[in-house]
Amino acid sequence: MGQSPGPQPVTIELSDQQRTILEGIMRSSKTAVSAVLRATIVLKAATGMRNATIAAELGTSSETVRLWRGRWQQAGAQLESMEREGGGKELRMAIAAVLADEPRAGRPATYTAEQICQLIAVACEVPEQSGRPVSHWSPRELADEVTKRGIAPGISVRSVGRFLKRGRLETASMSVLVEQRARRSPRELRRPSPAGL
């Protein structure tokens, strides 16, 4: 007996970098179980497997597979654009945001995966480029800029903070160089002097 006809699942295509990031999420011991499941769903979906087959292999429902397959497909164009224009860090954060839970604040989600990706892309920019007189983004400044650009009209500061946390993005108040120096300083203080004193 062949497979039942049914609707064809949403087609997913992954770039090599997206595949590498998803495989890293699957292997990381620090990744939440839910994110591992979702990354696995996307990877299997990209091979052309049907939803029911993926669901049976992973011990989940076809509805869950369909949800995350669709969510990835919805964010696909934005992820591709981010990959072309940005760096690996921004793409990793955007993928983490796509695989994260939707807010559960009693009302249906009002922001698409694409809007969340765009918000993260803005958060990775230097605020001065947008005419902001600040050295780093605060959730309030970011909410204002995202609204100004028409990405997510009327987004609240709280929602911005939640999305940044979901994507594991911290708005940088120090440069990477300063952070590295700050991490290195305690070790350097413990080093003996050249004279051995």
C-alpha positions in Angstrom: 0.0 0.0 0.0 1.3 3.5 -0.9 1.1 6.7 1.2 -2.3 8.3 1.5 -2.8 11.1 -0.9 -3.4 14.1 1.4 -2.1 17.6 0.9 1.6 18.0 0.1 3.6 19.4 3.0 5.2 22.9 2.7 8.6 22.7 1.0 11.6 23.7 3.0 15.0 24.5 1.6 18.0 25.2 3.8 21.3 26.8 3.1 24.5 25.1 4.3 24.8 27.8 7.1 21.2 27.3 8.2 21.7 23.6 8.3 24.9 23.9 10.3 23.2 26.2 12.9 20.2 23.9 13.2 22.5 20.9 13.7 24.4 22.9 16.4 21.1 23.6 18.2 20.4 19.8 18.1 23.8 18.9 19.6 24.1 21.6 22.2 23.5 20.4 25.8 22.4 23.9 26.7 19.5 23.9 24.2 15.9 23.5 25.5 14.3 20.2 24.5 11.6 22.0 22.7 14.1 23.8 20.5 15.9 20.6 19.7 12.6 19.0 18.6 11.8 22.0 16.4 15.3 22.1 14.8 15.0 18.4 14.1 11.6 18.8 12.5 13.0 21.5 10.2 16.0 19.4 9.3 13.9 16.4 8.5 11.3 18.5 6.6 14.1 19.8 4.4 14.8 16.3 3.2 11.2 16.1 1.8 9.8 13.8 4.5 6.1 14.0 5.1 4.7 15.4 8.3 3.2 12.1 9.5 6.5 10.3 9.0 8.4 13.0 10.9 5.8 12.9 13.7 6.1 9.1 14.0 9.9 9.2 14.1 10.0 12.0 16.7 7.0 10.8 18.8 5.1 14.0 18.3 1.9 15.0 16.5 1.5 15.8 12.8 0.0 19.2 13.8 3.2 20.0 15.7 5.3 19.2 12.6 3.0 21.2 10.4 3.2 24.2 12.7 7.0 24.4 12.8 7.4 23.5 9.2 5.1 26.4 8.3 6.7 28.7 10.8 10.1 28.1 9.2 8.8 28.5 5.7 7.1 31.8 6.7 10.5 33.1 8.0 12.5 31.7 5.1 12.8 34.8 2.9 13.9 36.9 5.9 16.4 34.4 7.0 17.9 34.2 3.5 18.2 38.0 3.4 19.8 38.1 6.9 22.3 35.4 5.8 23.2 37.5 2.7 23.6 40.8 4.4 24.6 40.0 8.0 26.8 37.7 9.9 26.5 34.3 11.4 25.6 35.7 14.8 22.6 37.6 13.6 21.4 34.5 11.7 21.8 32.3 14.8 19.7 34.7 16.8 17.1 34.9 14.2 16.9 31.1 13.9 16.6 30.8 17.7 13.7 33.3 17.6 11.9 31.4 14.9 12.2 28.2 16.9 11.1 29.8 20.2 7.7 29.7 21.8 5.1 32.2 20.8 4.1 34.6 23.7 1.3 33.2 25.8 -0.2 36.4 27.2 -3.8 35.3 26.8 -4.3 36.6 23.3 -3.2 35.2 19.9 0.3 36.1 18.7 0.3 39.3 16.8 3.8 39.2 15.3 5.0 37.0 12.5 8.3 35.2 12.4 9.3 37.6 9.7 8.6 40.6 11.9 10.6 39.0 14.7 13.6 38.4 12.3 13.4 42.1 11.2 13.3 43.3 14.8 16.5 41.3 15.6 18.1 42.6 12.4 17.5 46.2 13.7 18.8 45.3 17.1 22.1 44.2 15.5 22.5 47.6 13.8 24.4 50.4 15.4 21.8 52.8 16.8 23.6 55.9 15.5 22.9 54.7 11.9 19.2 55.2 12.6 19.8 58.7 14.0 19.5 57.5 17.6 21.6 59.4 20.2 22.4 56.2 22.1 25.4 53.9 22.1 23.3 50.7 22.4 19.6 49.7 21.9 17.3 49.7 24.9 14.0 47.9 24.5 12.2 51.3 24.5 14.5 52.7 21.7 14.1 49.5 19.7 10.3 49.4 20.0 10.2 53.1 18.8 12.5 52.3 15.8 10.6 49.2 14.8 7.3 51.1 14.9 8.9 54.0 13.0 10.0 51.7 10.2 6.6 50.1 10.0 8.0 46.6 10.9 5.5 46.0 13.7 3.3 49.0 14.3 2.5 49.6 18.0 4.8 47.0 19.4 5.3 47.3 23.2 8.6 47.6 25.0 7.7 44.4 26.9 7.2 42.5 23.6 10.5 43.7 22.3 12.3 42.6 25.5 10.6 39.2 25.3 11.7 38.7 21.6 15.3 39.8 22.4 15.4 37.3 25.3 13.9 34.5 23.1 16.6 35.1 20.5 19.2 35.2 23.3 20.2 38.6 22.1 21.7 41.1 24.6 21.9 44.7 23.4 25.5 45.4 23.7 26.6 48.2 26.0 30.3 47.4 25.4 32.2 46.5 22.4 33.3 42.9 21.9 36.9 44.0 22.5 36.0 45.6 25.9 34.1 42.4 26.8 37.1 40.2 26.0 39.4 42.4 28.0 37.0 42.3 30.9 36.9 38.5 30.8 40.7 38.3 30.6 41.5 40.8 33.3 41.1 38.5 36.4 43.5 35.9 34.8 46.0 38.5 34.0 45.9 39.8 37.6 46.8 36.3 38.8 49.8 35.8 36.6 53.2 36.0 38.3 55.4 38.9 37.4 58.4 38.2 35.1 60.7 38.4 38.1 58.7 35.6 39.8 57.6 37.9 42.7 
